[in-house]
Amino acid sequence: MSSPARRRLSLPRLAWIHLWAKPLMSVLNLLLLVLGFGAITFVILASEQTEQQLQRNLAGVDLVVGAKGSPMQLILSGVFHLDSPTGNIPASAEAMLRAHPFVAQVIPLALGDSAQGFRIVGTTSAYADQYKARYREGQWGAQPLQAVIGAEVARTQGWRVGQRFAGSHGLASGAGSLSDHADQPFTITGVLEPTGSVIDRLILTPVESVWAVHEAHHGDEDEAHDDHDAHAPPAPPRELTLLLVRYRSPLAAVSLPRWVNSQGPLQSASPALEAARLFKMVGVGIEVLQGFAAVLLLAAGLSVFIALTHAVRERQPELAMMRMLGASPARVSITVVLEALLLALLGAALGLALGHALTHGVGQLLHTQQSITLTGTWVSPQEAWIPLLAVGLALLACLGPTWRAYRTLLLPLLQPR
């Protein structure tokens, strides 16, 4: 123990022994630290992944056009596929928008059906190109009742090219028991690679497929109606649900939304604006969780300060013995600093693990609801601040006890009482 190297090595070991001299107090402090750092880690991982997915799902869409209603609902249903649409619009609206000089691209969407909880989206091959999706196998099926499935659909259902499935009327995850289209099954012609966007959990098919299925369903109703009335109603006009528009120039953002809103049943919504509003609303919950984590860390720092203060006071005879054996005041105080650092860094490590585990658990819950994808394997550069925060909290908490240990006077402690 005489060499400087061995003396330095003994300090962490001594601090560790002192730390667990009162295990109940140490466990309580550690629990507060773990919960605080775990909450901060979860906020970092969840907010970063959510924001990136929101931006990725926008995929260059400048404007969403649909039926009159809530602009937020248009974005949630047409871009993120998290809500039901506001209604349908005439199919002629697509040609009208394509002819507008400010419009560079129009992608039609026809919604209304699902399969095993995954939405069937009637669209064109341009929709997959919008997300830069690549085909793992197969290709786009241009014929009605041909479908391309996203990576998440293929993984969960085990479907491959050539397999057939039946759609169900309705967009809810539980839809399918009431109006199955078993007589008009879809044939899978392609499987997409994972993109990390909403397209991973969609089933894409030509718009004509959605029209054909619903016209056939309407035809069955007409036949049943003909048994009672010779004057059956005509087939309904073909409709679309939403149109995704890309501007030709930035000037379109000024005039095109106003022009669309003036076209009778049509309404426009800006994905960038509504996504900012959505993230602002989500940000309220994030701020609450951040405040909760800050309170926990403040309580942990205060608890560590109290514990170290009492420990230094109770350890006065031991500190005096260390001074008698040649330990300098700095060496005595370093053991108190190391004690706080070991506890804080252990709390940070366990908090990081808890945050990743919590993110993974929430991600699994959202996965069952076909919602935003979260994964605990995500690593954020912002996590590097957590160990630094732990060190700062430890140094702040041990400042008073360390100064008390440094100023320990040897003679009063050795005098008989």
Residue pairs with C-beta under 8 A, 6 or more apart in sequence:
1 7
1 10
11 331
11 334
11 335
11 338
12 338
12 342
14 335
15 335
15 336
15 338
15 339
15 342
16 339
16 342
18 311
18 315
18 335
18 339
19 26
19 339
19 342
19 343
20 26
21 311
22 307
22 311
25 307
26 307
26 343
28 303
29 300
29 303
29 304
29 307
29 343
29 347
30 343
30 346
30 347
30 350
32 296
32 297
32 299
32 300
32 303
32 347
33 297
33 300
33 343
33 344
33 346
33 347
33 348
33 350
33 351
33 390
34 347
34 350
34 351
34 354
35 293
35 296
35 351
35 354
36 293
36 294
36 296
36 297
36 300
36 347
36 351
37 293
37 297
37 347
37 348
37 350
37 351
37 352
37 354
37 355
37 386
37 389
37 390
38 350
38 351
38 352
38 353
38 354
38 355
38 358
39 289
39 290
39 292
39 293
39 296
39 355
40 290
40 293
40 297
40 351
40 355
40 386
40 389
41 351
41 352
41 354
41 355
41 356
41 358
41 359
41 383
41 386
42 289
42 355
42 358
42 359
42 362
43 286
43 289
43 290
43 293
44 355
44 380
44 382
44 383
45 355
45 356
45 359
45 374
45 376
45 378
45 380
46 286
46 359
46 362
46 374
47 282
47 283
47 286
48 378
48 380
48 382
49 359
49 372
49 373
49 374
49 375
49 378
50 279
50 282
50 372
50 374
51 279
53 196
53 197
53 372
53 373
54 80
54 275
54 278
54 279
55 275
56 131
56 195
56 196
56 197
57 79
57 80
57 197
57 198
58 79
58 271
58 272
58 275
59 130
59 131
59 197
60 130
60 246
61 79
61 130
61 244
61 245
61 246
61 271
62 245
62 246
62 247
62 252
62 253
62 270
62 271
62 272
63 244
63 245
63 246
63 247
63 252
63 256
63 257
63 260
63 268
63 269
63 270
63 271
64 74
64 75
64 78
64 79
64 242
64 243
64 244
64 245
64 268
64 269
64 270
64 271
65 89
65 93
65 97
65 242
65 243
65 245
65 260
65 266
65 267
65 268
65 269
66 74
66 77
66 78
66 85
66 86
66 87
66 89
66 241
66 242
66 243
66 266
66 267
66 269
67 85
67 86
67 87
67 88
67 89
67 265
67 266
67 267
68 86
68 87
68 265
68 266
68 267
69 86
69 87
69 267
70 86
71 267
71 268
71 269
71 270
71 274
72 269
72 274
72 277
72 278
73 83
73 84
73 85
73 86
74 85
74 86
74 242
74 267
74 269
74 274
75 269
75 271
75 274
75 275
75 278
76 82
76 83
76 278
77 83
77 84
77 85
77 86
77 111
77 241
77 242
78 85
78 109
78 241
78 242
78 244
79 198
79 244
79 271
79 275
80 198
81 119
81 121
81 198
81 201
81 202
81 370
82 371
84 171
85 111
85 241
85 242
86 267
87 241
88 239
88 240
88 241
89 239
89 240
89 241
89 242
89 243
89 265
89 266
90 237
90 239
90 240
90 265
91 108
91 237
91 238
91 239
91 240
93 240
93 243
93 263
93 266
94 106
94 108
94 240
94 243
96 263
97 103
97 106
97 243
97 245
97 260
98 106
100 256
100 259
101 248
102 247
102 248
102 249
102 251
102 252
102 255
102 256
103 245
103 246
103 247
103 248
103 252
103 256
104 246
104 247
104 248
105 126
105 245
105 246
106 243
106 244
106 245
106 246
107 123
107 124
107 126
107 127
107 130
107 243
107 244
108 122
108 123
108 124
108 207
108 240
108 242
108 243
109 121
109 122
109 123
109 127
109 240
109 241
109 242
109 243
109 244
110 121
110 122
110 123
110 207
110 210
110 211
110 239
110 240
110 241
111 119
111 120
111 121
111 122
111 171
111 210
111 241
111 242
112 120
112 169
112 170
112 171
112 210
112 214
112 241
113 119
113 120
113 167
113 168
113 169
113 170
113 171
113 181
113 210
113 213
114 120
114 167
114 168
114 170
114 171
114 172
114 173
114 175
114 176
115 165
115 166
115 167
115 168
115 176
115 186
115 203
116 156
116 157
116 165
116 176
117 173
117 174
117 175
117 370
118 149
118 150
118 152
118 153
118 157
118 201
118 202
118 203
118 370
119 171
119 201
119 202
119 203
119 370
120 147
120 167
120 186
120 202
120 203
120 205
120 209
120 210
121 127
121 202
121 203
121 204
121 205
122 205
122 206
122 207
122 208
122 209
122 210
122 211
123 204
123 205
123 206
123 207
124 206
124 207
125 140
125 142
127 199
127 204
127 244
128 140
128 148
128 192
128 199
128 204
130 244
131 195
131 197
131 199
132 195
133 192
133 193
133 195
133 199
134 192
134 193
135 148
135 190
135 191
135 192
135 193
136 151
136 154
136 191
136 192
136 193
137 160
137 161
137 190
137 191
138 148
138 161
138 188
138 189
138 190
138 191
139 189
139 190
140 148
140 189
140 190
140 204
141 147
141 148
141 187
141 189
141 190
141 205
141 206
142 206
143 206
144 205
144 206
144 208
144 209
144 212
145 184
145 185
145 186
145 187
145 205
145 209
145 212
145 213
146 186
146 187
146 188
146 189
146 205
146 206
146 209
147 165
147 186
147 187
147 188
147 189
147 203
147 204
147 205
147 209
148 188
148 189
148 190
148 191
148 192
148 203
148 204
148 205
149 157
149 159
149 188
149 190
149 191
149 192
149 202
149 203
149 204
150 192
150 195
150 199
150 200
150 201
150 202
150 203
150 204
151 191
151 192
151 193
151 194
151 195
151 200
152 194
152 200
152 201
153 159
153 200
153 201
153 202
153 203
154 160
154 191
154 192
157 165
159 165
159 188
159 191
160 188
160 191
161 188
161 189
161 190
161 191
162 187
162 188
163 187
163 188
164 185
164 186
164 187
164 188
165 185
165 186
165 188
166 180
166 181
166 182
166 184
166 185
166 186
167 180
167 181
167 184
167 186
167 213
168 175
168 176
168 177
168 178
168 179
168 180
168 181
169 175
169 178
169 179
169 180
169 181
169 217
170 176
170 178
170 179
173 369
173 370
179 217
181 213
181 216
181 217
183 216
184 212
184 213
184 216
186 203
186 205
186 209
192 199
192 200
194 200
196 373
200 373
201 370
207 240
211 238
215 235
218 235
218 236
219 235
222 232
222 233
222 235
225 232
225 233
226 232
245 256
247 253
247 256
253 270
256 268
257 268
257 270
260 266
260 267
260 268
261 267
261 268
297 389
297 393
300 347
300 393
301 393
301 396
301 397
302 397
304 340
304 343
304 344
304 393
304 394
304 397
304 398
305 397
305 398
305 400
305 401
308 336
308 339
308 340
308 397
308 398
308 400
308 401
309 400
309 401
309 404
311 336
311 339
311 401
312 319
312 336
312 401
312 404
312 405
313 404
316 408
316 413
317 413
319 332
319 405
319 408
319 413
320 408
320 410
320 413
320 414
322 331
322 332
323 329
323 332
323 408
323 410
324 410
324 414
329 405
329 406
329 407
329 408
330 406
332 405
332 406
332 408
333 402
333 403
333 405
333 406
335 405
336 398
336 401
336 402
336 405
337 394
337 395
337 398
337 402
339 398
340 394
340 395
340 397
340 398
341 391
341 394
341 395
341 398
343 394
344 390
344 391
344 393
344 394
344 397
345 387
345 390
345 391
345 394
347 390
348 386
348 387
348 389
348 390
351 386
352 383
352 386
356 376
356 377
357 376
358 376
359 374
359 375
359 376
359 378
360 374
360 375
360 376
360 377
361 376
362 374
363 373
363 374
363 375
363 376
366 372
366 373
366 374
367 373
